[in-house]
Amino acid sequence: MRVFESALTLAGGLFACRTASAFVAPAASIRALRNAPAGGASTTSTYGSSRGAPATRMMAAEGVTFGELDGTDVRVGIISTRWNEEIVNRLTDGVKESLKECNVTESNIFETKVPGAFELPLAARFLSLSQTVDAVVCVGCLIKGDTMHFEYIAESTCKGLMDVSIQTSTPVVLGVLTCTEEEQAIKRSTGDNNHGVDWGKTAVEMGLLRMSATGVGKKAGGALGFGKSLDDKKDGKDGAIPGSKPKKIGF
Ligand SMILES: *[C@@H]1O[C@H](CO)[C@@H](O)[C@H](O)[C@H]1NC(C)=O
């Protein structure tokens, strides 16, 4: 048990350290700071939490933050539904806006539509298995009605998308709004609160993580774990052992 725990701690440490070297300002470490105990968080003025407000309130109000993400070589697939088309189109526009902001090229964006949210997981699986994208964003909008339909579709869609992500090692971003009222969906798909923007950035960040971790992609690092390829460090620039062979996941 103790061995297992320390192995986990070590893995956690490695992850944090490699992630930090892979991205300019990894969201993971920012989140870690935000999740730090109140005392720690309140001294971290960089992240705007030193104004004396309770840490939990700040976190709830601000949502997720992203570092600068270079998506130049990231290929992203967007699958959206024709149900609730107006809302879904606005969300998809938000996704594309943030992809552009991350310098994802238009030729690296693949777009397709399916009828409803229930169809998203299989479509995501086909796209993931095609190995033509580094991340998939599935966009849809479910609004609760009078029956149990909403609950069943929402739960199976979310579970389905997570399964595809894990099974295919391709990040699948959950871009499905699950709202009790149409008004909530409108709020979350317009202006500064367009959730599609966060989903696009999540796709780029996770696409970069996949490329770095698996060595698969247009311009992947190919190192075991989450950093640069050891090949890049042969010159000793990064303190790696000169002449050491790059370690790759797999065989
Ligand atoms: C996107 O490209 C522009 C122009 O080459 C560059 O100035 C900018 O820093 C890039 N943004 C990111 C997030 O890499």
The ligand as a MOL file (V3000), in Angstrom:
LIG
                    3D

  0  0  0     0  0            999 V3000
M  V30 BEGIN CTAB
M  V30 COUNTS 14 14 0 0 0
M  V30 BEGIN ATOM
M  V30 1 C -0.1000 33.1100 -33.5160 0
M  V30 2 O 0.6280 33.5960 -34.6260 0
M  V30 3 C 0.9910 34.9620 -34.5120 0
M  V30 4 C 1.6260 35.3890 -35.8170 0
M  V30 5 O 2.5860 34.4650 -36.2580 0
M  V30 6 C 1.9170 35.1330 -33.3050 0
M  V30 7 O 2.2620 36.4690 -33.1590 0
M  V30 8 C 1.1850 34.6270 -32.0700 0
M  V30 9 O 2.0430 34.6940 -30.9570 0
M  V30 10 C 0.6860 33.2230 -32.2420 0
M  V30 11 N -0.1360 32.8560 -31.1140 0
M  V30 12 C 0.0760 31.7410 -30.3850 0
M  V30 13 C -0.9020 31.5160 -29.2930 0
M  V30 14 O 1.0020 30.9860 -30.6000 0
M  V30 END ATOM
M  V30 BEGIN BOND
M  V30 1 1 1 2
M  V30 2 1 1 10
M  V30 3 1 2 3
M  V30 4 1 3 4
M  V30 5 1 3 6
M  V30 6 1 4 5
M  V30 7 1 6 7
M  V30 8 1 6 8
M  V30 9 1 8 9
M  V30 10 1 8 10
M  V30 11 1 10 11
M  V30 12 1 11 12
M  V30 13 1 12 13
M  V30 14 2 12 14
M  V30 END BOND
M  V30 END CTAB
M  END
